[in-house]
């Protein structure tokens, strides 16, 4: 389920949660929120700040690549590769 960010449309009327902004997990099939779940004041959906993706700490070794099912080739000469 994706995470959506919301903030109050009117900062003077919102509760302390929606004044700061909040995140909520909702299925894609559900419509966007129109009202704060706590104070029932109007909220608007924010554009996300960024996308998180997994980071690889180190390059895969030849052994790791073979375990994952990849064929590992090493360049020997111009246009010639040898299977490791």
C-alpha positions as a printed Julia matrix, in Angstrom:
84×3 Matrix{Float64}:
   0.0     0.0     0.0
   1.3     3.45   -0.85
   1.83    6.16    1.74
   0.02    9.46    1.16
   0.8    12.81    2.8
  -1.92   15.27    3.78
  -2.04   18.73    5.37
  -4.95   20.94    6.39
  -6.35   23.36    3.82
  -6.96   25.99    6.52
  -4.14   26.08    9.14
  -6.22   28.17   11.57
  -9.01   25.57   11.86
  -7.1    22.28   11.74
  -6.06   20.11   14.68
  -2.41   19.87   15.74
  -1.96   16.69   13.64
  -3.24   18.02   10.33
  -1.64   21.46   10.85
   1.8    19.8    10.8
   0.8    17.3     8.14
   0.4    13.55    8.44
   1.07   10.37    6.48
  -1.43    7.57    5.98
  -1.27    4.21    4.21
  -4.27    3.59    1.96
  -4.99    1.1    -0.83
  -4.93    2.42   -4.39
  -8.6     1.54   -4.8
  -9.73    3.96   -2.05
 -10.36    7.62   -2.94
  -8.18   10.41   -1.57
  -9.1    11.86    1.84
 -11.15   15.06    1.85
 -11.35   15.47    5.63
  -8.94   14.95    8.52
  -9.75   11.67   10.3
  -9.5    13.39   13.72
 -10.99   16.88   13.45
 -13.0    16.48   10.2
 -11.58   19.69    8.69
 -10.71   19.78    4.95
  -7.26   18.45    3.99
  -5.29   18.41    0.75
  -2.91   15.76   -0.55
   0.76   16.76   -0.82
   3.2    15.77   -3.53
   5.73   13.33   -2.09
   9.25   14.56   -1.43
  11.03   11.63   -3.01
  11.11    7.98   -3.81
  12.89    5.52   -1.6
  14.73    2.67   -3.2
  16.95   -0.03   -1.79
  20.65    0.72   -1.92
  23.35   -1.86   -2.55
  26.15   -1.36   -0.05
  28.8    -3.1    -2.14
  29.02   -4.47   -5.67
  28.05   -8.09   -6.1
  30.89  -10.54   -6.24
  31.3   -13.21   -8.93
  30.08  -15.86   -6.47
  26.98  -13.79   -5.59
  26.2   -13.22   -9.27
  26.5   -16.96  -10.04
  24.25  -17.83   -7.07
  21.67  -15.39   -8.43
  21.69  -17.23  -11.78
  23.75  -14.81  -13.86
  26.42  -15.87  -16.33
  29.69  -14.11  -15.55
  31.98  -13.27  -18.45
  35.49  -11.81  -18.39
  36.97   -9.91  -21.32
  40.18  -11.56  -22.63
  40.94   -9.87  -25.96
  39.23   -7.44  -28.28
  35.75   -8.94  -28.72
  36.62  -12.19  -26.9
  34.99  -13.13  -23.61
  35.55  -16.16  -21.43
  32.95  -17.68  -19.13
  34.1   -17.79  -15.5
